[in-house]
């Protein structure tokens, strides 16, 4: 037996007992006749003690230990004279009688500490060392606990976990697929699933009326803090349900996870917000409701004062930042530059200071009287001490820029607190979105999303106004999950493909397997998929999902530890009957 105990379990109750510990050397300290070594494993740290007077050879051996050496220590538990109550084992130490070096270590490229000196790229290259750090290790443990609680809850309400294939057929209408060439069928390709969407619908046809899976998904798209090329989702589907059934079932899952993982109990139903209101008042389909600053549309209020920017704009809107009237010119200039960034595209920022003494001052005083500005302040529901910020231009782009400005102000004012959670359902999304470049409609979610029954008559006459029977769970400005009631009626599915520009032949070529299955009695069904990594990051109080994935990719989609993606050999290419062309 290599060890009798772990480095995180010993306390005063073990005093006088003989124990064997194994782990990594965190650090050592030589204090004249005594040497102290902190031994670390997954469970914690225990202090080892070596005495030069009682065992000189053993003490000298301990002094030669380097950081991250793997050692076995045999000894007796005793009470520490200088207790460290910051760690679980801080009241005891091990008087070592025997020390065995199980493996030596080179000096690590960065310190294995919570506050490390290693940059992100370096830590990703040596990820197996980074995972030894408490902060990262605890993230992985949280992820494990989350997965166990998901399975426990889903099993308790009658769901069955079913694995679906990883090598599937490439289908359009989503993100870019990762494709895998087939050696046995030269010239053909599998795709890695962006999600098990069609497969879980087939499970509904098969009669598995409550399915779920914690599944790996793959999307070849640009990366960001909450996106990786391979990620995990909690994939769910139910039969014989309507929208409310889905929302109530998975609101239950969300509330259960909050209680089990964070000890937070939600007793009231989650807010339900129509997509149109989310866009009109927050400029985003995933609004952060931890703070206010709802938009006010003042397009008509500001026209007719010879201020060309407002007079010529499709939309003018503003937010009111409480207690910010004392913002300096420098701070306002910073915000102006923020909204002028190319990705936001605002032309500028108009401000109105409603000072604490009741006076009012604006950057457009030349065009608006004090009375005009005061009327705007009343419309914006501003109070003395507030700062009003206004943007104008194309409506879609201005709403988006105003959304980013609102979030920036929420961050600056400390209103986006990590320990406050405001969940909501965003519902009634548009079914379709128009693409100017290709001059056609695309499904906002996927082509099997059911239209709102009230809007089916608009499918051919005005498809842009059709609402989807779809929903997203949004928490603190993050889309945690999304889904829809699916189309199960062949006539409605055919109409959907027609609006999307598919011929019958194209629809059958891409989705024939599903359409054929629907001929054999498809039940009404719907589902949802949650971002498992996003749940973990949110519960862990972080924005990035990367530290909750054991071996993540960097922002370029590379695994710098494995040095991949990488070229393959000429022999492998020949077996696949592939050639790599060089760009001229």
ZIFEN-V970634 format. One record per pair of residues at least 4 apart in sequence whose C-alpha atoms are under 8 Angstrom apart, sorted by the first residue. I is the first residue (numbers start at 1). GAP is how many residues later the second one is. Records with the same first field share a line. If there is no record, write none. Layout:
BEGIN
I: GAP, GAP
END
This chain:
BEGIN
2: 18, 19, 20, 70
3: 16, 17, 18, 19, 69
4: 15, 16, 17
5: 4, 5, 14, 15, 16
6: 4, 15, 16, 35, 37, 38
7: 14, 15, 16, 32, 33, 34, 35, 36, 37, 38, 39, 82
8: 33, 34, 35, 36, 37, 38, 80, 81
9: 34, 35, 79, 80
10: 4, 36, 79, 82
11: 4, 77, 78, 79, 80, 81
12: 66, 67, 79, 80
14: 63
15: 61, 62, 63, 64, 77
16: 60, 61, 62
17: 59, 60
18: 56, 57, 58, 59
19: 55, 56, 57, 58
20: 52, 53, 54, 55
21: 51, 52, 53
22: 17, 19, 48, 49, 50, 51
23: 16, 17, 18, 47, 48, 49
24: 15, 16, 17, 43, 44, 45, 46, 47
25: 12, 13, 14, 15, 40, 41, 42, 43, 44, 45, 46
26: 11, 12, 13, 14, 41, 42, 86
27: 10, 11, 12, 39, 40
28: 7, 8, 9, 10, 35, 37
29: 6, 7, 8
30: 4, 5, 6, 33
31: 4, 5
33: 18, 19, 20
34: 15, 16, 17, 18, 25
35: 14, 15, 16, 17, 24, 27, 28
36: 11, 12, 13, 14
37: 10, 11, 12, 25
38: 7, 8, 9, 10
39: 6, 7, 8, 9
40: 4, 5, 6
41: 4
42: 90, 95
44: 43, 44, 45
45: 42, 44
46: 43, 44, 46, 47, 48
47: 43, 45, 46, 47
48: 45, 46, 47, 48
49: 44, 45, 46, 47
50: 5, 8, 9, 12, 45, 46
51: 4, 5, 8
52: 4, 5, 6, 7, 8
55: 4
56: 4
57: 4
58: 4, 39, 40, 41
59: 4
60: 4
61: 4
62: 37
65: 4
66: 38, 39, 41
67: 38, 40, 41
68: 36, 37, 38, 39, 40
69: 32, 33, 34, 35, 36
70: 31, 32, 33, 34, 35
71: 28, 29, 30, 31, 32
72: 27, 28, 29, 30
73: 23, 24, 25, 26, 27
74: 22, 23, 24, 25
75: 19, 20, 21, 22, 23
76: 18, 19, 20, 21
77: 15, 16, 17, 18
78: 14, 15, 16, 17
79: 12, 13, 14
80: 10, 11, 12, 13
82: 9
83: 7, 8, 9
84: 5, 6, 7
85: 4, 5, 6
86: 4
89: 4
108: 4, 21
109: 9, 13
110: 6, 7, 8, 13
111: 5, 6, 7
112: 4, 17, 18, 20, 21
113: 20, 21
114: 19, 20, 21
118: 4, 5
119: 4
120: 4
121: 4, 433, 439
122: 4
123: 4, 6, 7
124: 6, 428, 430, 435, 436, 437
125: 434, 435, 436, 437
126: 4, 435
127: 4, 424, 434
128: 4
129: 4
130: 6
131: 5, 6, 419
132: 4, 5
133: 4
134: 4
135: 4
136: 4, 411, 412
137: 4
138: 4
139: 4, 397, 401, 408, 409
140: 4, 407, 408, 409, 410
141: 4
142: 4, 394, 398
143: 4, 390, 393, 405
144: 4
145: 4, 116
146: 4, 111, 115, 390
147: 4, 67
148: 4
149: 4, 108, 111
150: 4, 103, 107
151: 4
152: 4
153: 4, 100, 103
154: 4, 5, 6, 58, 99
155: 4, 5
158: 52
159: 51, 52, 53
160: 48, 50, 51, 52
161: 50, 51, 52
162: 49, 50, 51
163: 50, 52
164: 32, 35
166: 26, 27
167: 13, 23, 24, 25, 26
168: 22, 23, 24, 25
169: 20, 21, 22
170: 7, 9, 20, 21, 22
171: 339, 340
172: 338
173: 269, 270, 273, 274
174: 20, 272
175: 19, 44, 45, 46
176: 43, 44, 45
177: 14, 15, 16, 17, 41, 42, 43
178: 13, 14, 40, 41, 42
179: 10, 11, 12, 13
180: 9, 10, 11, 12
181: 5, 6, 7, 8, 9, 395
182: 4, 5, 6, 7, 8, 394
183: 392, 393, 394
186: 390, 391
187: 389, 390, 391
192: 25, 26
193: 24, 25, 26
194: 23, 24, 25
195: 21, 22, 23
196: 4, 21, 39
197: 4
198: 4, 316
199: 4
200: 4, 11, 36, 37
201: 4, 36, 324
202: 4, 312, 315
203: 4, 5, 6, 8
204: 4, 5, 6, 33, 34, 35, 318, 319, 321
205: 312, 313, 315, 316, 317, 318
209: 28, 29, 30, 31
210: 26, 27, 28, 29
211: 25, 26, 27
212: 22, 23, 24, 25
213: 20, 21, 22, 23
214: 18, 19, 20, 21, 318
215: 17, 18, 19, 20
216: 14, 15, 16, 17
217: 13, 14, 15, 16
218: 11, 12, 13
219: 9, 10, 11
220: 9
221: 8
223: 4, 5, 6, 332, 333, 334
224: 4, 331
225: 318, 319, 320, 321
226: 308, 317, 318, 319, 320
227: 4, 318
228: 318, 324, 325, 329
229: 324, 328
231: 300, 301, 302
232: 299, 300, 301
233: 296, 297, 298, 299, 300
234: 295, 296, 297, 298
235: 292, 293, 294, 295
236: 291, 292, 293
237: 288, 289, 290, 291
238: 8, 287, 288, 289
239: 284, 285, 286, 287
240: 283, 284, 285
241: 4, 5, 283, 284, 285
242: 4, 243, 283, 284
243: 4, 226, 227, 241, 242, 283
244: 4
245: 4
246: 4, 280, 281, 282
247: 4
248: 4
249: 4
250: 4
251: 4, 19
252: 4
253: 4
254: 4
255: 4, 10, 11
256: 4
257: 4, 5
258: 4, 5, 6, 7
259: 4, 5, 6
260: 4
261: 278
262: 277
270: 153, 154, 155
271: 152, 153, 154
272: 152, 153, 154, 155
273: 4, 5, 151, 152, 153, 154
274: 4, 152, 153, 154, 155
275: 4, 10, 151, 152, 153, 154, 155
276: 4, 152, 153
277: 4, 5
278: 4, 5, 6, 7, 8, 9, 148
279: 4, 5, 6, 120
280: 15, 119
281: 13, 14, 15
282: 5, 12, 13, 117, 120, 121
283: 4, 116, 117, 118, 119, 120
284: 115, 116, 119
285: 141
286: 140, 188, 189, 191, 192, 193
287: 187, 189, 190, 191
288: 119, 134, 187, 188, 189, 190
289: 133, 187, 188
290: 125, 126, 127, 130, 131, 132, 186
291: 119, 124, 125
293: 26, 27, 28, 113
294: 25, 26
295: 22, 23, 24, 107
296: 21, 22, 23, 83, 84
297: 18, 19, 20, 21
298: 4, 17, 18, 19, 20, 78
299: 4, 11, 14, 15, 16, 17, 18
301: 75
302: 8, 9, 14
303: 4, 7, 8
304: 7
305: 6, 62, 63
306: 5, 61
307: 4, 60
308: 4
309: 4, 83, 84
310: 6, 82, 83
312: 81
313: 79, 80, 81
314: 78, 79, 80, 81
315: 77, 78, 79, 80, 83
316: 74, 75, 76, 77, 79, 82
317: 73, 74, 75, 82, 85
318: 62, 70, 71, 72, 73, 84
319: 61, 69, 70, 71, 83, 87
320: 60, 61, 62, 66, 67, 68, 69
321: 65, 66, 67, 68, 88
322: 60, 61, 63, 64, 65
323: 61, 62, 63, 64
324: 61, 62, 63
325: 28, 29, 30, 31, 60, 61, 62
326: 27, 29, 59
327: 4, 5, 60
328: 4
329: 4
330: 4
331: 4
332: 4
333: 4
334: 4
335: 4, 14, 70
336: 4, 12, 13
337: 4, 11
338: 67
339: 5, 6, 7, 8, 9, 10, 62, 63, 65, 66
340: 4, 5, 6, 7, 8
341: 4, 5
344: 53, 56, 57, 60
345: 52, 56
346: 45, 46, 47, 51, 52, 55
347: 45, 46
348: 43
349: 40, 41, 42
350: 12, 13, 14, 39, 40, 41
351: 11, 12, 13, 36, 37, 38, 39
352: 8, 9, 10, 11, 21, 35, 36, 37
353: 7, 8, 9, 32, 33, 34, 35
354: 4, 5, 6, 7, 23, 28, 29, 30, 31, 32, 33, 34
355: 4, 5, 6, 29, 30, 31
356: 28, 29, 30
357: 27
358: 26
360: 10, 13, 14
361: 4, 9
362: 11
364: 4
365: 4, 5
368: 4, 5
369: 4
370: 4
371: 4
372: 4
373: 4
374: 4
375: 4
376: 4
377: 4, 5, 6, 11
378: 4
380: 8
382: 4, 5, 6
391: 7, 11
392: 6
393: 4, 5
394: 4
395: 4
396: 4
397: 4
398: 4
399: 4
400: 4
401: 4
402: 4
403: 4
404: 4
405: 4
406: 4
407: 4
408: 4
409: 4
410: 4, 5, 6
411: 4, 5
416: 4, 60
418: 123, 124
419: 122
421: 54, 55
422: 53, 54
423: 50, 51, 52, 53
424: 49, 50, 51
425: 46, 47, 48, 49
426: 45, 46, 47, 48
427: 42, 43, 44, 45
428: 24, 39, 40, 41, 42, 43
429: 38, 39, 40, 41, 42
430: 14, 34, 35, 36, 37, 38
431: 12, 13, 14, 18, 20, 33, 35, 36, 37, 38
432: 9, 10, 11, 12, 31, 32, 34
433: 8, 9, 10, 11, 31
434: 5, 6, 7, 8, 30
435: 4, 5, 6, 7
436: 4
440: 60, 61
441: 58, 59, 60
442: 58
443: 4, 57
445: 4
447: 49, 50
448: 38, 39, 45
449: 19, 20, 21, 35, 36, 37, 38
450: 18, 19, 20, 34, 35, 36, 37
451: 4, 5, 15, 16, 17, 18, 36
452: 4, 14, 15, 16, 17
455: 4, 10, 11, 12
456: 10
457: 4
458: 4, 5, 7, 8
459: 4, 7, 36, 37, 40
460: 39
462: 4
463: 36
468: 16
469: 15, 16
470: 12, 13, 14, 15
471: 11, 12, 13
472: 7, 8, 9, 10, 11
473: 6, 7, 8, 9
474: 4, 5, 6, 7
475: 4, 5
480: 50, 51, 54, 55
481: 47, 48, 49, 50
482: 46, 47, 48
483: 43, 44, 45, 46
484: 42, 43, 44
485: 40, 41, 42
486: 38, 39, 40, 41
487: 5, 6, 37, 38
488: 4, 5, 30, 34, 35, 36, 37
489: 4, 29, 33
490: 4, 25, 28, 29
491: 4
492: 4
493: 4
494: 4
495: 4
496: 4
497: 4, 5, 6, 10
498: 4, 5
502: 4, 5
503: 4
504: 4
505: 4
506: 4
507: 4, 5
508: 4, 5, 7
511: 4
512: 4
513: 4
514: 4
515: 4
516: 4
517: 4, 5
518: 4
530: 5
531: 4
532: 4
533: 4, 12, 15, 16
534: 4, 11
535: 4
536: 4, 9, 12
537: 4, 5, 6, 7, 8, 10, 11
538: 4, 5
545: 4
546: 6, 7
547: 5
551: 8
552: 7
553: 4, 5, 6, 7
554: 4, 5, 6
558: 5, 6, 7
559: 4, 5, 6
560: 4
568: 4, 5
569: 4
570: 4
571: 4
572: 4
573: 4, 5, 6
574: 4, 5
END
